[in-house]
């Protein structure tokens, strides 16, 4: 009986984390010039060339960056695989 509030809280926290990640991805897609900000992607590769100003990031909290997403979709288009 006491476990359901904990599960509900965890599910709600996970839901909001996914929503935050999607919001950050959309924000980065709307600012393509931030692709050049120096950052580490989730794949562990260094992207960009310009040091970011204080408080700005070239990736989401999860490490997603538009440049890596474009590379992956381009690669899958060439090989015919799904991203």
C-alpha positions in Angstrom: 0.0 0.0 0.0 2.9 2.4 0.7 4.8 1.6 -2.5 2.4 3.2 -4.9 3.2 6.9 -3.9 6.9 6.1 -4.4 6.3 4.6 -7.8 4.0 7.4 -8.8 6.6 10.0 -7.7 9.3 8.2 -9.7 7.1 8.0 -12.8 6.3 11.7 -12.5 10.0 12.6 -12.1 10.9 10.5 -15.1 8.1 12.1 -17.2 9.4 15.6 -16.3 13.0 14.6 -17.1 12.0 13.5 -20.6 9.9 16.6 -21.1 13.0 18.7 -20.1 15.2 16.8 -22.5 12.8 17.4 -25.3 12.5 21.1 -24.5 16.2 21.5 -24.5 16.5 19.6 -27.8 13.9 21.9 -29.4 15.7 25.0 -28.0 19.0 23.8 -29.5 17.3 23.1 -32.9 16.0 26.7 -32.9 19.5 28.1 -32.4 21.7 26.4 -35.0 24.6 28.8 -34.4 25.1 27.2 -31.0 26.3 24.1 -32.7 29.7 25.7 -32.9 29.9 26.0 -29.1 32.6 23.7 -27.7 31.1 20.7 -26.0 31.4 17.0 -25.4 28.6 14.9 -26.9 27.1 11.9 -25.2 29.1 9.8 -27.7 32.3 11.1 -26.1 33.4 13.2 -29.1 34.4 16.8 -28.9 32.3 19.1 -31.1 32.5 22.8 -31.8 35.2 25.4 -31.8 34.0 28.4 -29.8 34.1 28.4 -26.0 30.6 28.9 -24.7 29.6 32.0 -22.8 28.8 31.5 -19.1 25.5 29.7 -18.5 25.2 28.4 -22.1 25.6 24.9 -23.3 25.9 23.3 -26.7 24.2 20.1 -25.6 21.2 19.0 -23.5 21.7 17.7 -20.0 21.6 14.2 -21.5 24.5 15.0 -23.9 22.4 15.3 -27.1 23.7 17.8 -29.6 22.3 18.8 -33.0 25.6 18.1 -34.8 25.7 14.5 -33.7 22.1 14.0 -34.5 22.7 15.3 -38.0 25.7 13.0 -38.5 23.7 10.0 -37.4 20.8 10.7 -39.6 23.1 11.4 -42.6 25.0 8.2 -42.0 21.7 6.2 -41.7 20.4 7.8 -44.9 23.5 6.6 -46.7 23.4 3.1 -45.4 19.6 2.8 -45.6 19.4 2.0 -41.8 17.0 3.6 -39.4 18.3 6.0 -36.8 
